Structures are given as structure tokens and as C-alpha cells.
Amino acid sequence: MNIRTAQKHTELVHMNVGPAFKVAQPFPTNGLEAISPFILLHHAGPQQHAPGALQARLSPHPHRGFEPVTFLFSGKLHHKDSTGAEGYLESGDVQWMTAGSGIIHSEGPSAAFAEEGGRMELVQLWVNLPRAEKMTPPKYQDIKRASIPVVERDGFRMQVVAGTFEGNTGPASTFTPILALMVHFDGAGKIEVPVPQGWNALAYVLKGAVRAGGTDVTDRQTAVFRHDGDTVLLEAQSEGYLLLLAGAPIDEPMVSYGPFVMNYPGEIKQAILDYESGRMGVLES
């Protein structure tokens, strides 16, 4: 196997998303655009909240044409949407929502978390849908930690959320081939992850330090792997955790506006009209 080399990206855009979340955005930025099929990545937290201090949640809002995915590293979240789906996430859980033709959803700290307080940290990833599936019916996958296969070897603990690694297939159903791993590591050891040639691949480090493809990457930095091999090598340099993502790129036009990701501008205009006219459904606060 040939090890892929990597390029490090350190630029972040900082913002507030709703009243509850302070967010760092490693891509897209001026230095790093979308890495197809991955459109956007938000890292919220870690934030420590006192009991009773955190009550606010994101108000109902629409999406169309992609899949918002939330990897919850710590905390408790409550999700509900216009399909009637409702989910309660705890540390290590994942929600994989297909917006498709259109969905209205709301999310935020659960009532239990608001009462108890504690540490909240999550990553939200936007995954593009191919043109043929942009208007697929919306759905919600509530993926509990207990259902996610784990591979433990040489100081690494790999949760296989989507795709297959070492014979373990993740529970997430995807529209294009994707590998998504939540990775915890200690201060030593290394692991190789096969990635098919032609796929894009990246590692986003939430905490700690690793050597990824020969490049040192640490807190809130991203390693984007070049297409010069068929294996990703991670070497731990401290304790920490990261998100490893790989997928077959979607070679199609893409245009985005706010919560909508389509192929052409006219489809964005139609999405706005459909949302304003109630065709994407209704969700009460």
C-alpha cells in the first residue's frame, strides 16, 4: 500500500450559530473550499455550561439538497423535525439527517442537559447529495453509540459511523460511498486506514496532536490528503480525538445559499419559494 501525503490547513472562521453555540469553521474558508462530497464543517465547543444556564436552542429552520450530520463528542442534544422524527443524543451518538426535497428542523441542548449542565462538544458536517437524489424524501437516522462498531488497536479507538473499516460496517446509510470515523487516540501508536484511489480524504483534529500523512496536525487543524496513495496513516503524538472523513467526490455543479445546496441558481430560487409557501412542511418551536 502507498501512504497518502497530506497538506495542513489552519485557517478558521469563527461565528455564533443561534444563541447556544460558538462555532469554528475549518471549511469552507478562503484557503480551503468544499472537499466533495463534504461541503461544510462546524466545530462547536467544547463549552462548559452551569446547571440551568443553557436553555436556548436553534429555532425551526429549513434545509434542502444535502445531509446535515451531527457527531456528538460530549453533551446531550434534542432534535425534532417536520417529518415527525424526534431524537435524543448523548455523548458518542450521531444523527444523520437527509434534507433531500426539504425538511424543517430544530435542535439544541436537551431539557436534561439544560438542567444538569456539563460539557458540550460536537461537529456538524454537511454532506452533498448527487443531483439524482437532491429531491429524495427527507429522513432521519438516529444512530446510538451502542450501534456503532468499534475497532481498537495500537492506542487508537475507531468508531465506524459510515462505510467499512477492517470488516466493520457503520450503521449510517449514505447515498454515495463515504467513510466516517470518530477516532480517539492516546500518546503513542499508529494506524493505517485504506482509502480507495480517487476518493477525497481529510482528518479534522478536535483535540490533541497527530502526524497525518507525514504532516503534524494539532487542535482545530485539518489535514487534507493528496491523491498519491491508497492508505491514510495516522500517528498519535498525544492523547486526543479527531474526525476522519473520506468519500467519492460528486463531479457535478454545486451552488449554495444559506440552508440550501443545489446544482443551479434557479433551483435555489425554487427552494426559497417552496419554503416560504410551506411545501417543506411545518414545525412548531
MOGI-V297357 format. One record per residue. SS is DSSP state (h for helix, s for strand, l for the rest). Layout:
ss=SS
ss=SS
This chain:
ss=l
ss=l
ss=s
ss=l
ss=l
ss=s
ss=s
ss=s
ss=s
ss=l
ss=l
ss=l
ss=s
ss=s
ss=s
ss=s
ss=s
ss=l
ss=l
ss=l
ss=s
ss=s
ss=s
ss=s
ss=s
ss=s
ss=s
ss=l
ss=l
ss=l
ss=l
ss=l
ss=l
ss=l
ss=s
ss=l
ss=l
ss=s
ss=s
ss=s
ss=s
ss=s
ss=s
ss=s
ss=s
ss=s
ss=s
ss=s
ss=s
ss=l
ss=l
ss=l
ss=l
ss=l
ss=l
ss=l
ss=s
ss=s
ss=s
ss=s
ss=s
ss=s
ss=s
ss=s
ss=l
ss=s
ss=s
ss=s
ss=s
ss=s
ss=s
ss=s
ss=s
ss=s
ss=l
ss=s
ss=s
ss=s
ss=s
ss=s
ss=s
ss=l
ss=l
ss=l
ss=l
ss=s
ss=s
ss=s
ss=s
ss=s
ss=l
ss=l
ss=l
ss=s
ss=s
ss=s
ss=s
ss=s
ss=l
ss=l
ss=l
ss=l
ss=s
ss=s
ss=s
ss=s
ss=s
ss=s
ss=s
ss=l
ss=h
ss=h
ss=h
ss=h
ss=h
ss=h
ss=l
ss=s
ss=s
ss=s
ss=s
ss=s
ss=s
ss=s
ss=s
ss=s
ss=s
ss=s
ss=l
ss=l
ss=h
ss=h
ss=h
ss=l
ss=l
ss=l
ss=l
ss=l
ss=s
ss=s
ss=s
ss=s
ss=s
ss=l
ss=h
ss=h
ss=h
ss=l
ss=s
ss=s
ss=s
ss=s
ss=s
ss=l
ss=l
ss=s
ss=s
ss=s
ss=s
ss=s
ss=s
ss=s
ss=l
ss=s
ss=s
ss=l
ss=l
ss=s
ss=s
ss=l
ss=l
ss=l
ss=l
ss=l
ss=l
ss=l
ss=l
ss=s
ss=s
ss=s
ss=s
ss=s
ss=s
ss=s
ss=s
ss=l
ss=l
ss=l
ss=l
ss=s
ss=s
ss=s
ss=s
ss=s
ss=l
ss=l
ss=l
ss=l
ss=s
ss=s
ss=s
ss=s
ss=s
ss=s
ss=s
ss=s
ss=s
ss=l
ss=s
ss=s
ss=s
ss=s
ss=l
ss=l
ss=s
ss=s
ss=s
ss=s
ss=l
ss=l
ss=s
ss=s
ss=s
ss=s
ss=s
ss=l
ss=l
ss=l
ss=l
ss=l
ss=s
ss=s
ss=s
ss=s
ss=s
ss=s
ss=l
ss=l
ss=l
ss=s
ss=s
ss=s
ss=s
ss=s
ss=s
ss=s
ss=s
ss=s
ss=l
ss=l
ss=l
ss=l
ss=l
ss=l
ss=s
ss=s
ss=s
ss=l
ss=l
ss=s
ss=s
ss=s
ss=l
ss=l
ss=h
ss=h
ss=h
ss=h
ss=h
ss=h
ss=h
ss=h
ss=h
ss=h
ss=h
ss=h
ss=l
ss=l
ss=l
ss=l
ss=l
ss=l
ss=l
ss=l
ss=l
